């Protein structure tokens, strides 16, 4: 009887440990999935308007929907624009950060200062956890495992 149970029990334990190991490599503050172009993206669970790809971070919030111009700093360093005020991407009403070197830290403090189309000032602060771990998971294409 024990011999009959041993093999299925070993298989179950092996599957559980493999699943736990795969889950342990992914940061828990990000949800990984494929987008409409079948590319791996990560969505921040605390700030669902943050979408991370291997080459950019996209920020879409109610505050970014009416921005005319803006400046973005990450951990007190200006990342967008490098020399002048940037204009909002009207296609997605979002902000895209492509300076991946500035996003390499695990804990980020992103600050957006701007003006709306009606010249009202906007200030937004976002705290992002596990950014470096999420970037590493995207490089390993964690979407293939899900």
C-alpha positions in Angstrom: 0.0 0.0 0.0 2.8 2.4 0.9 4.6 1.6 -2.3 1.5 2.5 -4.3 1.2 5.9 -2.6 4.9 6.7 -2.7 5.1 7.5 -6.5 2.0 9.8 -6.6 3.1 11.5 -3.4 6.6 12.2 -4.8 5.0 13.6 -8.0 2.7 15.9 -6.1 5.6 17.2 -3.8 7.8 17.7 -6.9 5.0 19.8 -8.7 4.4 21.9 -5.6 8.0 22.7 -5.0 8.5 23.6 -8.7 5.5 25.9 -8.6 6.7 27.5 -5.4 10.2 28.0 -6.9 8.7 29.6 -10.0 6.5 31.9 -7.9 9.4 32.9 -5.7 11.3 34.3 -8.7 8.6 36.8 -9.6 8.0 40.0 -7.6 4.6 39.8 -5.9 3.8 43.5 -6.4 3.5 43.0 -10.2 1.1 41.0 -12.4 2.7 39.5 -15.5 0.7 38.9 -18.6 0.7 39.2 -22.4 -0.6 42.3 -24.1 -2.6 42.6 -27.4 0.7 42.4 -29.4 1.6 39.1 -27.5 4.4 40.9 -25.6 5.2 40.3 -22.0 4.1 43.2 -19.7 3.9 43.7 -16.0 1.1 45.7 -14.3 1.7 47.1 -10.9 -0.8 45.8 -8.4 -0.7 48.9 -6.1 -0.9 51.4 -9.1 -2.8 49.6 -11.9 -2.0 52.6 -14.2 1.6 51.6 -14.3 2.6 49.1 -17.1 6.1 47.9 -17.4 7.7 46.5 -20.5 11.4 45.7 -21.0 12.1 49.0 -22.7 9.6 51.5 -21.1 7.3 52.3 -18.2 3.9 53.7 -19.1 1.9 55.7 -16.6 -1.8 56.2 -17.2 -3.8 57.9 -14.5 -6.6 60.4 -14.3 -4.0 63.0 -13.6 -2.2 62.3 -16.9 -5.3 62.3 -19.0 -5.5 66.1 -19.3 -1.8 67.0 -19.1 -0.5 69.6 -21.6 3.1 69.4 -20.4 5.1 67.7 -17.6 8.4 66.9 -16.0 9.1 63.5 -14.4 11.6 62.7 -11.7 12.6 59.3 -10.4 14.3 59.2 -7.0 14.9 63.0 -7.2 16.5 62.7 -10.7 14.8 64.3 -13.7 14.3 61.6 -16.3 11.7 63.2 -18.7 12.4 65.4 -20.4 16.2 65.6 -20.5 16.3 69.3 -21.6 12.8 70.8 -22.0 9.2 70.3 -20.9 7.7 67.2 -22.5 4.3 67.0 -24.2 1.7 64.3 -23.3 1.2 61.5 -25.7 -2.3 62.1 -26.9 -2.7 58.6 -28.4 -2.8 57.0 -24.9 -3.1 60.1 -22.7 -0.1 58.7 -20.8 3.5 59.3 -19.9 6.2 57.0 -21.2 9.5 56.7 -19.4 12.2 55.1 -21.6 15.2 55.9 -19.4 15.6 52.3 -18.1 18.8 53.2 -16.2 16.7 55.4 -13.9 14.2 52.6 -13.4 16.8 50.1 -12.3 16.4 50.5 -8.5 14.0 48.3 -6.6 12.1 51.1 -4.8 11.2 54.1 -6.8 9.7 57.5 -6.0 8.2 58.8 -9.2 7.1 62.5 -9.2 5.2 64.1 -12.0 4.7 67.9 -12.2 2.8 69.4 -15.0 0.1 71.6 -16.3 -3.3 70.6 -17.7 -4.7 72.0 -21.0 -6.6 74.5 -18.8 -3.3 75.6 -17.2 -4.1 74.0 -13.8 -1.0 72.7 -12.0 -0.7 68.9 -11.4 1.5 67.2 -9.0 1.5 63.4 -8.6 3.7 61.1 -6.5 3.9 57.4 -7.0 5.9 54.9 -4.9 6.8 51.7 -6.8 8.2 48.6 -5.3 10.2 45.7 -6.8 11.0 47.5 -10.1 14.4 46.0 -10.6 13.0 42.5 -9.9 10.1 43.1 -12.3 12.6 44.1 -15.0 14.6 41.0 -14.5 11.5 38.9 -14.6 10.5 40.5 -18.0 14.0 39.8 -19.3 13.6 36.1 -18.5 10.2 36.3 -20.2 8.2 35.1 -17.3 5.0 35.2 -19.5 6.2 32.0 -21.3 5.8 30.2 -17.9 2.3 31.3 -17.3 
